[in-house]
Amino acid sequence: MDQWQQGLHEECGVFGVYDPKGGCAQTTYYGLYALQHRGQEACGIATINDRVQSFHKDVGLVSEVFSKETLQQLNGTMAVGHVRYATTGASQRENAQPLTIKYVKGSLAVVHNGNLLNVEELRRSFEYQGAIFHTTSDSELIAYAIAQARLHTHTVEQAVTQALAGLKGAYSLIVMSPRKLIACRDPWGFRPLCMGRKGDAVLFASETCALTSVGAVLERELEPGEIVVVEDGQVRSIRDHCGMGSNLCIFEYIYFARPDSIIAGQSVHQARVNAGRILAREHPVPADLVIGVPDSGLDAARGYALESGIPYGVGFVKNRYVGRTFITPDQESREQAVRIKLSALSSEVAGKRVVMVDDSIVRGTTCKQIISLLREAGATQVHMRVSSPPFIAPCYFGTDIPDKERLIACHHSLEEIREIAGADSLGFLSLEGLHQLAPDAQCGFCDGCFTGRYPVE
């Protein structure tokens, strides 16, 4: 997968729960486990017990950062949690979330998924007011903005509403005060955020798979711009920032989200199968076997096989015990990393014409190595199909897509990319096909990384 070392990474994942029965740290732990695919660099949980805030966070996976003893110490009736991939701010402990602050009105804990566009403007404004920043993350700016607004408002939800009016960009965030849990989506709806129920408990999560993992039932997704307040089990909604339309990042369906999640009414798994079917219609080729590059290429490969009638098979074995921390920046180590992470099954591909489906190509070097693995395993032909269009522009809203200088499609023709990758043929999903892959989605989309057109200037 071309994003393993050199481009795309998961966004962050957020989780929050109010449960009068307690045990919220344990619930959040399992919710974060289900969202681990959205970030493997750092994680954390903050809780409220009798209006007292506690938290624990560190660099590492959920299973590494939290122990049974730690979770017991974090017991409470409210909790927020976060798994992080650093799109802004270095990968270090102080940038791990939740961002927790104590101020004259009490305490706040904030978890955030997305990127702000007006970071420099906000940071400069706070610094001139005497603020001292402890992180390089834009999430700290959100916490400061809410705390500052709270000094002049009667309630924390009023402070959140006022603070969000000054933010520009993408954010799905959950704010926890000593008495309230508040979930928010940016007015453009770039990032997903849903709400669920489990008995008297109210839960929020980046994806429905996290609700399912803790036995909760999806109630609905938050509207773009909506603020949902939970206080003593009562839920109310503020829609002052609604009305800007919906521009969900379409790459959620292609790569970011877990296949078993439902986003905006659309099954992620089915969207990927649909993408594969469209690819088969747009780029047919005679072949003996269709395989996918684990993991997000598998469903699209299945769709290609169903549409084309070519048998679907398992072409790769993925080593699931090698984390991202293994990857080192030099080219020789990158190439070795691909071989350690992925092995081709010669018993399946030897002597066959293979269609290999992946979700994207960023720089093109990793897909070259993967195709080489198939040829070494005996594949006679390798036809690469990509379940997204070529990247031609960076993302400014929380997806780690690099600038144009590092995007292969900005400097090479389709034929040149095919030659660099070493494939016998190459086909990308068209822009028309991109917007057909999620027919059940009840939202609009941002496709700026494929078109260079963005909903926000």
C-alpha beads as a LAMMPS data file, in Angstrom:
LAMMPS data file: protein, C-alpha beads

457 atoms
456 bonds

1 atom types
1 bond types

-500.0 500.0 xlo xhi
-500.0 500.0 ylo yhi
-500.0 500.0 zlo zhi

Masses

1 110.0

Atoms # bond

1 1 1 0.000 0.000 0.000
2 1 1 1.577 3.210 -1.181
3 1 1 0.646 5.120 1.955
4 1 1 2.520 2.863 4.405
5 1 1 5.672 4.882 4.521
6 1 1 5.353 7.807 2.218
7 1 1 2.065 9.635 2.242
8 1 1 -1.377 8.889 3.556
9 1 1 -1.942 8.113 7.164
10 1 1 -5.092 7.648 9.175
11 1 1 -6.725 10.630 10.725
12 1 1 -7.381 10.812 14.452
13 1 1 -10.273 9.075 16.192
14 1 1 -12.409 10.495 19.009
15 1 1 -14.697 8.810 21.508
16 1 1 -16.837 10.107 24.373
17 1 1 -19.316 8.628 26.825
18 1 1 -21.674 9.693 29.594
19 1 1 -22.862 6.808 31.776
20 1 1 -24.429 7.367 35.223
21 1 1 -23.437 3.811 36.162
22 1 1 -19.729 4.641 35.788
23 1 1 -17.062 2.499 34.169
24 1 1 -16.568 5.068 31.410
25 1 1 -12.798 4.596 31.218
26 1 1 -13.243 0.907 30.370
27 1 1 -15.898 1.726 27.770
28 1 1 -13.658 4.360 26.206
29 1 1 -10.730 1.933 26.150
30 1 1 -12.724 -0.529 24.033
31 1 1 -14.034 2.294 21.850
32 1 1 -10.488 3.476 21.160
33 1 1 -9.435 -0.084 20.405
34 1 1 -12.045 -0.119 17.626
35 1 1 -10.708 3.215 16.317
36 1 1 -7.033 2.234 16.463
37 1 1 -6.859 2.197 12.647
38 1 1 -7.322 5.983 12.677
39 1 1 -4.093 6.631 14.559
40 1 1 -1.280 4.588 16.080
41 1 1 1.107 7.271 17.336
42 1 1 -0.482 8.204 20.679
43 1 1 -3.663 7.835 22.681
44 1 1 -5.292 9.016 25.884
45 1 1 -8.365 9.024 28.101
46 1 1 -9.703 11.708 30.456
47 1 1 -12.552 11.093 32.914
48 1 1 -14.769 12.959 35.352
49 1 1 -15.608 11.393 38.719
50 1 1 -17.561 13.567 41.194
51 1 1 -16.606 16.575 39.049
52 1 1 -12.890 15.809 39.428
53 1 1 -10.867 15.343 36.246
54 1 1 -8.274 12.577 35.799
55 1 1 -6.370 11.594 32.680
56 1 1 -3.699 9.340 31.255
57 1 1 -2.061 9.608 27.822
58 1 1 1.173 8.611 26.134
59 1 1 2.832 7.701 22.850
60 1 1 1.923 4.186 21.719
61 1 1 -0.981 1.905 20.892
62 1 1 -4.061 1.637 23.114
63 1 1 -2.960 -1.770 24.384
64 1 1 0.481 -0.381 25.270
65 1 1 -0.573 2.847 26.974
66 1 1 -3.333 1.490 29.252
67 1 1 -3.200 -1.229 31.877
68 1 1 -6.000 -2.656 34.002
69 1 1 -4.723 -0.674 36.985
70 1 1 -4.630 2.570 35.000
71 1 1 -8.207 2.132 33.826
72 1 1 -9.406 1.429 37.373
73 1 1 -7.816 4.670 38.555
74 1 1 -9.634 6.549 35.773
75 1 1 -13.097 5.329 36.720
76 1 1 -15.821 7.949 36.246
77 1 1 -19.266 8.818 34.888
78 1 1 -17.942 10.721 31.865
79 1 1 -14.936 10.140 29.635
80 1 1 -13.335 11.287 26.398
81 1 1 -10.675 9.406 24.473
82 1 1 -8.435 9.892 21.464
83 1 1 -6.157 7.976 19.115
84 1 1 -3.727 10.173 17.242
85 1 1 -1.903 10.409 14.000
86 1 1 0.016 13.684 13.792
87 1 1 -1.174 15.753 10.823
88 1 1 -0.005 18.879 12.668
89 1 1 2.365 18.889 15.624
90 1 1 5.219 16.514 16.226
91 1 1 4.706 12.947 17.405
92 1 1 5.502 13.315 21.093
93 1 1 3.811 12.805 24.442
94 1 1 2.854 16.432 25.071
95 1 1 0.907 16.462 21.794
96 1 1 -1.101 13.384 22.791
97 1 1 -4.761 14.017 23.522
98 1 1 -7.041 14.646 25.374
99 1 1 -5.865 18.234 25.820
100 1 1 -6.625 18.968 29.473
101 1 1 -6.622 22.431 31.050
102 1 1 -7.545 23.918 34.403
103 1 1 -8.699 27.525 34.487
104 1 1 -10.689 29.925 36.647
105 1 1 -14.039 28.321 35.701
106 1 1 -12.908 24.733 36.335
107 1 1 -11.438 22.168 33.947
108 1 1 -11.809 21.121 30.334
109 1 1 -10.742 18.085 28.324
110 1 1 -10.818 18.275 24.527
111 1 1 -10.359 15.587 21.847
112 1 1 -10.164 16.666 18.228
113 1 1 -10.043 15.141 14.748
114 1 1 -9.235 17.477 11.863
115 1 1 -7.088 20.460 10.911
116 1 1 -7.683 24.172 11.398
117 1 1 -6.810 26.537 8.556
118 1 1 -6.411 29.700 10.655
119 1 1 -3.871 28.261 13.106
120 1 1 -1.280 31.018 12.767
121 1 1 -3.850 33.751 13.191
122 1 1 -5.298 32.129 16.322
123 1 1 -1.920 31.333 17.854
124 1 1 -0.641 34.872 17.304
125 1 1 -3.801 36.313 18.871
126 1 1 -3.485 34.154 21.992
127 1 1 0.243 34.804 22.329
128 1 1 -0.346 38.565 22.304
129 1 1 -2.779 37.983 25.159
130 1 1 -0.057 36.231 27.145
131 1 1 -0.905 32.608 26.398
132 1 1 1.891 30.065 26.762
133 1 1 1.549 26.997 24.561
134 1 1 2.670 23.582 25.778
135 1 1 2.096 21.698 22.499
136 1 1 2.492 22.247 18.783
137 1 1 -0.984 20.849 18.101
138 1 1 -3.824 23.011 16.816
139 1 1 -6.098 21.187 19.273
140 1 1 -4.630 23.308 22.078
141 1 1 -5.900 26.403 20.285
142 1 1 -9.431 25.021 20.432
143 1 1 -9.150 24.388 24.174
144 1 1 -7.831 27.931 24.748
145 1 1 -10.578 29.447 22.613
146 1 1 -13.277 27.665 24.623
147 1 1 -11.680 28.554 27.981
148 1 1 -11.371 32.199 26.988
149 1 1 -14.972 32.379 25.782
150 1 1 -16.156 30.714 28.999
151 1 1 -14.915 33.713 31.016
152 1 1 -17.628 35.845 29.388
153 1 1 -20.504 33.349 29.029
154 1 1 -22.938 31.728 31.441
155 1 1 -22.499 28.116 30.321
156 1 1 -19.784 25.977 28.772
157 1 1 -21.973 25.194 25.749
158 1 1 -22.323 28.928 25.094
159 1 1 -18.545 29.185 25.291
160 1 1 -18.150 26.318 22.818
161 1 1 -20.636 27.931 20.426
162 1 1 -18.819 31.260 20.630
163 1 1 -15.369 29.708 20.264
164 1 1 -16.285 27.613 17.238
165 1 1 -17.413 30.747 15.404
166 1 1 -13.746 31.764 15.276
167 1 1 -12.462 28.438 13.929
168 1 1 -11.995 27.782 10.221
169 1 1 -11.339 24.298 8.942
170 1 1 -12.159 20.704 9.773
171 1 1 -12.998 19.438 13.224
172 1 1 -15.031 16.781 14.929
173 1 1 -14.450 17.291 18.622
174 1 1 -15.729 16.323 22.030
175 1 1 -15.407 18.657 25.015
176 1 1 -15.800 17.487 28.618
177 1 1 -16.390 19.838 31.534
178 1 1 -17.034 18.667 35.128
179 1 1 -20.789 18.456 34.404
180 1 1 -21.282 18.235 30.658
181 1 1 -20.200 16.287 27.598
182 1 1 -20.360 18.317 24.367
183 1 1 -19.851 16.930 20.843
184 1 1 -19.379 19.177 17.786
185 1 1 -18.883 18.956 14.028
186 1 1 -17.492 21.696 11.837
187 1 1 -20.057 23.564 9.675
188 1 1 -18.778 21.900 6.483
189 1 1 -18.963 18.352 7.873
190 1 1 -15.472 17.265 6.778
191 1 1 -15.014 14.704 9.556
192 1 1 -17.535 12.058 10.657
193 1 1 -19.054 11.985 14.164
194 1 1 -21.965 9.869 15.362
195 1 1 -24.039 9.433 18.524
196 1 1 -25.243 6.199 20.070
197 1 1 -27.084 4.830 23.106
198 1 1 -26.599 1.955 25.466
199 1 1 -29.261 1.944 28.166
200 1 1 -28.892 5.252 30.028
201 1 1 -25.484 5.905 28.474
202 1 1 -24.931 8.411 25.659
203 1 1 -21.896 7.870 23.428
204 1 1 -20.090 9.709 20.627
205 1 1 -17.531 8.275 18.207
206 1 1 -15.753 8.994 14.938
207 1 1 -17.163 5.772 13.483
208 1 1 -20.069 3.432 14.152
209 1 1 -17.675 0.483 14.549
210 1 1 -16.632 1.952 17.922
211 1 1 -20.260 2.076 19.087
212 1 1 -20.796 -1.523 18.020
213 1 1 -17.652 -2.641 19.844
214 1 1 -19.057 -1.465 23.201
215 1 1 -22.571 -2.784 22.602
216 1 1 -24.145 0.583 21.814
217 1 1 -26.736 1.280 19.124
218 1 1 -26.326 4.055 16.587
219 1 1 -28.907 6.794 17.090
220 1 1 -27.794 9.237 14.403
221 1 1 -24.898 11.212 12.980
222 1 1 -24.333 14.792 14.027
223 1 1 -25.222 17.359 11.395
224 1 1 -22.467 19.599 10.023
225 1 1 -22.167 22.515 12.440
226 1 1 -24.250 20.840 15.152
227 1 1 -23.348 20.970 18.845
228 1 1 -24.865 18.260 21.069
229 1 1 -24.873 18.774 24.841
230 1 1 -25.269 15.939 27.369
231 1 1 -26.027 16.988 30.956
232 1 1 -27.261 14.547 33.605
233 1 1 -28.349 12.189 30.850
234 1 1 -30.431 14.800 29.042
235 1 1 -29.478 15.525 25.431
236 1 1 -30.085 18.807 23.631
237 1 1 -28.840 20.239 20.367
238 1 1 -27.522 23.656 19.279
239 1 1 -27.641 24.399 15.559
240 1 1 -26.319 27.963 15.410
241 1 1 -23.501 26.935 13.040
242 1 1 -25.548 24.649 10.770
243 1 1 -26.487 25.455 7.194
244 1 1 -23.136 25.449 5.356
245 1 1 -23.917 22.214 3.537
246 1 1 -22.124 18.884 3.780
247 1 1 -18.617 18.117 2.529
248 1 1 -17.560 14.820 4.059
249 1 1 -14.046 13.726 3.093
250 1 1 -14.738 11.106 0.423
251 1 1 -11.520 9.312 1.331
252 1 1 -13.293 8.003 4.439
253 1 1 -14.993 5.494 2.133
254 1 1 -11.879 4.681 0.139
255 1 1 -9.341 4.219 2.921
256 1 1 -9.762 5.804 6.355
257 1 1 -12.852 4.211 7.857
258 1 1 -13.156 0.607 8.971
259 1 1 -15.156 -1.549 6.512
260 1 1 -17.811 -2.398 9.112
261 1 1 -18.641 1.266 9.767
262 1 1 -21.668 3.094 8.387
263 1 1 -21.045 6.744 7.473
264 1 1 -23.895 9.049 6.448
265 1 1 -26.072 5.997 5.838
266 1 1 -23.562 4.313 3.540
267 1 1 -21.795 1.047 4.350
268 1 1 -18.045 1.586 3.962
269 1 1 -17.581 -2.020 2.876
270 1 1 -20.227 -1.692 0.178
271 1 1 -18.761 1.611 -1.035
272 1 1 -15.402 -0.113 -1.574
273 1 1 -17.056 -3.021 -3.354
274 1 1 -18.875 -0.480 -5.535
275 1 1 -15.562 1.218 -6.337
276 1 1 -14.148 -2.111 -7.474
277 1 1 -17.170 -2.792 -9.669
278 1 1 -16.829 0.628 -11.303
279 1 1 -13.102 0.018 -11.844
280 1 1 -13.889 -3.249 -13.604
281 1 1 -16.277 -1.451 -15.961
282 1 1 -13.899 1.454 -16.574
283 1 1 -10.691 -0.588 -16.891
284 1 1 -11.388 -4.187 -17.958
285 1 1 -8.486 -6.531 -18.715
286 1 1 -8.140 -10.276 -19.472
287 1 1 -6.731 -11.950 -16.347
288 1 1 -6.780 -15.119 -14.273
289 1 1 -6.970 -13.707 -10.733
290 1 1 -8.009 -10.546 -8.854
291 1 1 -6.257 -9.747 -5.584
292 1 1 -6.286 -6.788 -3.203
293 1 1 -3.484 -5.094 -1.302
294 1 1 -4.337 -5.424 2.419
295 1 1 -6.326 -4.022 3.971
296 1 1 -8.356 -1.323 2.229
297 1 1 -7.755 -2.750 -1.243
298 1 1 -9.451 -6.061 -0.398
299 1 1 -13.094 -4.965 -0.664
300 1 1 -12.462 -3.102 -3.912
301 1 1 -10.747 -6.196 -5.308
302 1 1 -13.794 -8.233 -4.379
303 1 1 -15.978 -5.776 -6.284
304 1 1 -13.696 -5.935 -9.331
305 1 1 -13.899 -9.727 -9.312
306 1 1 -17.690 -9.756 -8.948
307 1 1 -18.160 -7.347 -11.838
308 1 1 -15.547 -8.853 -14.167
309 1 1 -16.198 -12.515 -13.434
310 1 1 -12.475 -13.083 -12.849
311 1 1 -11.856 -15.271 -9.757
312 1 1 -11.014 -13.453 -6.533
313 1 1 -8.109 -14.751 -4.489
314 1 1 -5.706 -13.987 -1.663
315 1 1 -2.455 -12.762 -3.157
316 1 1 -0.705 -11.370 -0.103
317 1 1 -0.097 -12.270 3.510
318 1 1 0.245 -9.248 5.788
319 1 1 2.412 -9.291 8.907
320 1 1 0.092 -7.728 11.494
321 1 1 2.743 -7.511 14.182
322 1 1 4.812 -4.771 12.585
323 1 1 3.664 -1.313 13.644
324 1 1 4.284 2.005 11.954
325 1 1 7.085 2.731 14.416
326 1 1 9.134 0.147 12.546
327 1 1 9.276 2.346 9.444
328 1 1 12.449 4.400 8.979
329 1 1 12.861 7.255 6.512
330 1 1 15.684 6.078 4.226
331 1 1 14.835 4.333 0.972
332 1 1 16.640 1.063 1.750
333 1 1 14.704 0.677 5.003
334 1 1 11.414 1.478 3.232
335 1 1 12.028 -1.301 0.729
336 1 1 12.899 -3.757 3.494
337 1 1 9.789 -2.666 5.390
338 1 1 7.537 -3.633 2.493
339 1 1 9.039 -7.136 2.423
340 1 1 8.586 -7.552 6.169
341 1 1 5.034 -6.241 6.131
342 1 1 3.858 -8.046 3.012
343 1 1 4.536 -11.412 1.334
344 1 1 3.171 -12.650 -1.968
345 1 1 1.576 -16.106 -2.095
346 1 1 3.380 -17.874 -4.920
347 1 1 0.988 -20.827 -4.740
348 1 1 -1.841 -18.446 -5.746
349 1 1 -0.188 -16.130 -8.269
350 1 1 2.487 -18.231 -9.997
351 1 1 1.856 -18.562 -13.721
352 1 1 -1.161 -16.236 -13.639
353 1 1 -2.189 -12.885 -15.058
354 1 1 -3.029 -10.901 -11.931
355 1 1 -5.197 -7.829 -11.385
356 1 1 -3.879 -6.102 -8.255
357 1 1 -6.253 -3.565 -6.642
358 1 1 -5.026 -0.894 -4.225
359 1 1 -6.762 2.172 -2.818
360 1 1 -4.336 4.903 -3.930
361 1 1 -0.943 5.859 -5.304
362 1 1 0.886 8.755 -3.653
363 1 1 4.555 8.688 -4.763
364 1 1 4.541 5.381 -6.614
365 1 1 7.647 3.801 -5.092
366 1 1 5.884 1.376 -2.766
367 1 1 3.521 -0.010 -5.405
368 1 1 6.618 -0.698 -7.520
369 1 1 8.002 -2.841 -4.695
370 1 1 4.699 -4.665 -4.223
371 1 1 4.429 -5.445 -7.932
372 1 1 7.991 -6.763 -7.782
373 1 1 6.922 -9.151 -5.014
374 1 1 4.226 -10.573 -7.307
375 1 1 6.637 -11.006 -10.204
376 1 1 9.166 -12.735 -7.932
377 1 1 6.331 -15.036 -6.825
378 1 1 5.769 -16.048 -10.443
379 1 1 2.970 -13.781 -11.714
380 1 1 3.232 -13.537 -15.510
381 1 1 1.391 -10.210 -15.717
382 1 1 0.399 -7.615 -13.111
383 1 1 -2.388 -5.178 -13.964
384 1 1 -2.744 -2.486 -11.313
385 1 1 -6.139 -0.937 -10.586
386 1 1 -6.578 1.929 -8.136
387 1 1 -9.921 2.530 -6.389
388 1 1 -9.452 6.318 -6.315
389 1 1 -8.479 8.964 -8.890
390 1 1 -4.910 10.297 -9.026
391 1 1 -3.939 12.749 -6.275
392 1 1 -3.267 16.155 -7.815
393 1 1 -3.521 18.446 -4.779
394 1 1 -2.761 18.451 -1.047
395 1 1 -5.374 18.201 1.700
396 1 1 -5.690 21.012 4.246
397 1 1 -8.349 19.412 6.428
398 1 1 -6.597 16.645 8.340
399 1 1 -5.595 14.048 5.753
400 1 1 -1.832 13.716 5.449
401 1 1 -1.640 14.111 1.670
402 1 1 1.642 15.883 0.819
403 1 1 2.175 18.899 -1.413
404 1 1 2.262 18.651 -5.203
405 1 1 6.021 18.259 -5.317
406 1 1 5.687 14.790 -3.814
407 1 1 2.601 13.617 -5.716
408 1 1 3.562 11.397 -8.641
409 1 1 0.458 12.275 -10.671
410 1 1 1.480 15.940 -10.705
411 1 1 4.691 15.192 -12.587
412 1 1 4.048 12.082 -14.666
413 1 1 1.520 10.865 -17.222
414 1 1 -0.520 7.719 -16.692
415 1 1 1.860 5.789 -18.939
416 1 1 4.888 7.098 -17.048
417 1 1 3.337 6.103 -13.703
418 1 1 2.645 2.634 -15.108
419 1 1 6.248 2.328 -16.204
420 1 1 7.599 3.553 -12.841
421 1 1 5.358 1.080 -10.980
422 1 1 6.377 -1.766 -13.291
423 1 1 2.787 -2.779 -14.071
424 1 1 1.592 -4.250 -17.361
425 1 1 -1.361 -1.872 -17.284
426 1 1 -2.690 0.784 -14.892
427 1 1 -6.159 2.188 -14.318
428 1 1 -7.444 4.748 -11.826
429 1 1 -11.041 5.264 -10.768
430 1 1 -12.502 8.217 -12.664
431 1 1 -13.898 11.323 -10.954
432 1 1 -17.329 10.284 -12.238
433 1 1 -16.856 6.835 -10.719
434 1 1 -15.662 8.372 -7.459
435 1 1 -19.012 10.051 -6.953
436 1 1 -20.914 6.863 -7.744
437 1 1 -19.272 4.655 -5.112
438 1 1 -21.477 5.816 -2.198
439 1 1 -25.029 6.016 -3.595
440 1 1 -26.652 5.644 -0.152
441 1 1 -24.650 8.458 1.452
442 1 1 -26.894 11.247 2.708
443 1 1 -24.257 13.959 2.359
444 1 1 -22.082 15.905 -0.034
445 1 1 -18.348 15.343 -0.408
446 1 1 -14.999 17.083 -0.402
447 1 1 -12.817 15.735 -3.212
448 1 1 -10.208 18.516 -3.174
449 1 1 -7.203 16.171 -3.220
450 1 1 -8.450 14.768 -6.547
451 1 1 -9.712 18.008 -8.131
452 1 1 -7.915 20.919 -6.447
453 1 1 -11.330 22.425 -5.620
454 1 1 -12.102 22.932 -1.928
455 1 1 -15.300 23.895 -0.070
456 1 1 -13.354 26.419 2.015
457 1 1 -10.975 28.970 0.553

Bonds

1 1 1 2
2 1 2 3
3 1 3 4
4 1 4 5
5 1 5 6
6 1 6 7
7 1 7 8
8 1 8 9
9 1 9 10
10 1 10 11
11 1 11 12
12 1 12 13
13 1 13 14
14 1 14 15
15 1 15 16
16 1 16 17
17 1 17 18
18 1 18 19
19 1 19 20
20 1 20 21
21 1 21 22
22 1 22 23
23 1 23 24
24 1 24 25
25 1 25 26
26 1 26 27
27 1 27 28
28 1 28 29
29 1 29 30
30 1 30 31
31 1 31 32
32 1 32 33
33 1 33 34
34 1 34 35
35 1 35 36
36 1 36 37
37 1 37 38
38 1 38 39
39 1 39 40
40 1 40 41
41 1 41 42
42 1 42 43
43 1 43 44
44 1 44 45
45 1 45 46
46 1 46 47
47 1 47 48
48 1 48 49
49 1 49 50
50 1 50 51
51 1 51 52
52 1 52 53
53 1 53 54
54 1 54 55
55 1 55 56
56 1 56 57
57 1 57 58
58 1 58 59
59 1 59 60
60 1 60 61
61 1 61 62
62 1 62 63
63 1 63 64
64 1 64 65
65 1 65 66
66 1 66 67
67 1 67 68
68 1 68 69
69 1 69 70
70 1 70 71
71 1 71 72
72 1 72 73
73 1 73 74
74 1 74 75
75 1 75 76
76 1 76 77
77 1 77 78
78 1 78 79
79 1 79 80
80 1 80 81
81 1 81 82
82 1 82 83
83 1 83 84
84 1 84 85
85 1 85 86
86 1 86 87
87 1 87 88
88 1 88 89
89 1 89 90
90 1 90 91
91 1 91 92
92 1 92 93
93 1 93 94
94 1 94 95
95 1 95 96
96 1 96 97
97 1 97 98
98 1 98 99
99 1 99 100
100 1 100 101
101 1 101 102
102 1 102 103
103 1 103 104
104 1 104 105
105 1 105 106
106 1 106 107
107 1 107 108
108 1 108 109
109 1 109 110
110 1 110 111
111 1 111 112
112 1 112 113
113 1 113 114
114 1 114 115
115 1 115 116
116 1 116 117
117 1 117 118
118 1 118 119
119 1 119 120
120 1 120 121
121 1 121 122
122 1 122 123
123 1 123 124
124 1 124 125
125 1 125 126
126 1 126 127
127 1 127 128
128 1 128 129
129 1 129 130
130 1 130 131
131 1 131 132
132 1 132 133
133 1 133 134
134 1 134 135
135 1 135 136
136 1 136 137
137 1 137 138
138 1 138 139
139 1 139 140
140 1 140 141
141 1 141 142
142 1 142 143
143 1 143 144
144 1 144 145
145 1 145 146
146 1 146 147
147 1 147 148
148 1 148 149
149 1 149 150
150 1 150 151
151 1 151 152
152 1 152 153
153 1 153 154
154 1 154 155
155 1 155 156
156 1 156 157
157 1 157 158
158 1 158 159
159 1 159 160
160 1 160 161
161 1 161 162
162 1 162 163
163 1 163 164
164 1 164 165
165 1 165 166
166 1 166 167
167 1 167 168
168 1 168 169
169 1 169 170
170 1 170 171
171 1 171 172
172 1 172 173
173 1 173 174
174 1 174 175
175 1 175 176
176 1 176 177
177 1 177 178
178 1 178 179
179 1 179 180
180 1 180 181
181 1 181 182
182 1 182 183
183 1 183 184
184 1 184 185
185 1 185 186
186 1 186 187
187 1 187 188
188 1 188 189
189 1 189 190
190 1 190 191
191 1 191 192
192 1 192 193
193 1 193 194
194 1 194 195
195 1 195 196
196 1 196 197
197 1 197 198
198 1 198 199
199 1 199 200
200 1 200 201
201 1 201 202
202 1 202 203
203 1 203 204
204 1 204 205
205 1 205 206
206 1 206 207
207 1 207 208
208 1 208 209
209 1 209 210
210 1 210 211
211 1 211 212
212 1 212 213
213 1 213 214
214 1 214 215
215 1 215 216
216 1 216 217
217 1 217 218
218 1 218 219
219 1 219 220
220 1 220 221
221 1 221 222
222 1 222 223
223 1 223 224
224 1 224 225
225 1 225 226
226 1 226 227
227 1 227 228
228 1 228 229
229 1 229 230
230 1 230 231
231 1 231 232
232 1 232 233
233 1 233 234
234 1 234 235
235 1 235 236
236 1 236 237
237 1 237 238
238 1 238 239
239 1 239 240
240 1 240 241
241 1 241 242
242 1 242 243
243 1 243 244
244 1 244 245
245 1 245 246
246 1 246 247
247 1 247 248
248 1 248 249
249 1 249 250
250 1 250 251
251 1 251 252
252 1 252 253
253 1 253 254
254 1 254 255
255 1 255 256
256 1 256 257
257 1 257 258
258 1 258 259
259 1 259 260
260 1 260 261
261 1 261 262
262 1 262 263
263 1 263 264
264 1 264 265
265 1 265 266
266 1 266 267
267 1 267 268
268 1 268 269
269 1 269 270
270 1 270 271
271 1 271 272
272 1 272 273
273 1 273 274
274 1 274 275
275 1 275 276
276 1 276 277
277 1 277 278
278 1 278 279
279 1 279 280
280 1 280 281
281 1 281 282
282 1 282 283
283 1 283 284
284 1 284 285
285 1 285 286
286 1 286 287
287 1 287 288
288 1 288 289
289 1 289 290
290 1 290 291
291 1 291 292
292 1 292 293
293 1 293 294
294 1 294 295
295 1 295 296
296 1 296 297
297 1 297 298
298 1 298 299
299 1 299 300
300 1 300 301
301 1 301 302
302 1 302 303
303 1 303 304
304 1 304 305
305 1 305 306
306 1 306 307
307 1 307 308
308 1 308 309
309 1 309 310
310 1 310 311
311 1 311 312
312 1 312 313
313 1 313 314
314 1 314 315
315 1 315 316
316 1 316 317
317 1 317 318
318 1 318 319
319 1 319 320
320 1 320 321
321 1 321 322
322 1 322 323
323 1 323 324
324 1 324 325
325 1 325 326
326 1 326 327
327 1 327 328
328 1 328 329
329 1 329 330
330 1 330 331
331 1 331 332
332 1 332 333
333 1 333 334
334 1 334 335
335 1 335 336
336 1 336 337
337 1 337 338
338 1 338 339
339 1 339 340
340 1 340 341
341 1 341 342
342 1 342 343
343 1 343 344
344 1 344 345
345 1 345 346
346 1 346 347
347 1 347 348
348 1 348 349
349 1 349 350
350 1 350 351
351 1 351 352
352 1 352 353
353 1 353 354
354 1 354 355
355 1 355 356
356 1 356 357
357 1 357 358
358 1 358 359
359 1 359 360
360 1 360 361
361 1 361 362
362 1 362 363
363 1 363 364
364 1 364 365
365 1 365 366
366 1 366 367
367 1 367 368
368 1 368 369
369 1 369 370
370 1 370 371
371 1 371 372
372 1 372 373
373 1 373 374
374 1 374 375
375 1 375 376
376 1 376 377
377 1 377 378
378 1 378 379
379 1 379 380
380 1 380 381
381 1 381 382
382 1 382 383
383 1 383 384
384 1 384 385
385 1 385 386
386 1 386 387
387 1 387 388
388 1 388 389
389 1 389 390
390 1 390 391
391 1 391 392
392 1 392 393
393 1 393 394
394 1 394 395
395 1 395 396
396 1 396 397
397 1 397 398
398 1 398 399
399 1 399 400
400 1 400 401
401 1 401 402
402 1 402 403
403 1 403 404
404 1 404 405
405 1 405 406
406 1 406 407
407 1 407 408
408 1 408 409
409 1 409 410
410 1 410 411
411 1 411 412
412 1 412 413
413 1 413 414
414 1 414 415
415 1 415 416
416 1 416 417
417 1 417 418
418 1 418 419
419 1 419 420
420 1 420 421
421 1 421 422
422 1 422 423
423 1 423 424
424 1 424 425
425 1 425 426
426 1 426 427
427 1 427 428
428 1 428 429
429 1 429 430
430 1 430 431
431 1 431 432
432 1 432 433
433 1 433 434
434 1 434 435
435 1 435 436
436 1 436 437
437 1 437 438
438 1 438 439
439 1 439 440
440 1 440 441
441 1 441 442
442 1 442 443
443 1 443 444
444 1 444 445
445 1 445 446
446 1 446 447
447 1 447 448
448 1 448 449
449 1 449 450
450 1 450 451
451 1 451 452
452 1 452 453
453 1 453 454
454 1 454 455
455 1 455 456
456 1 456 457
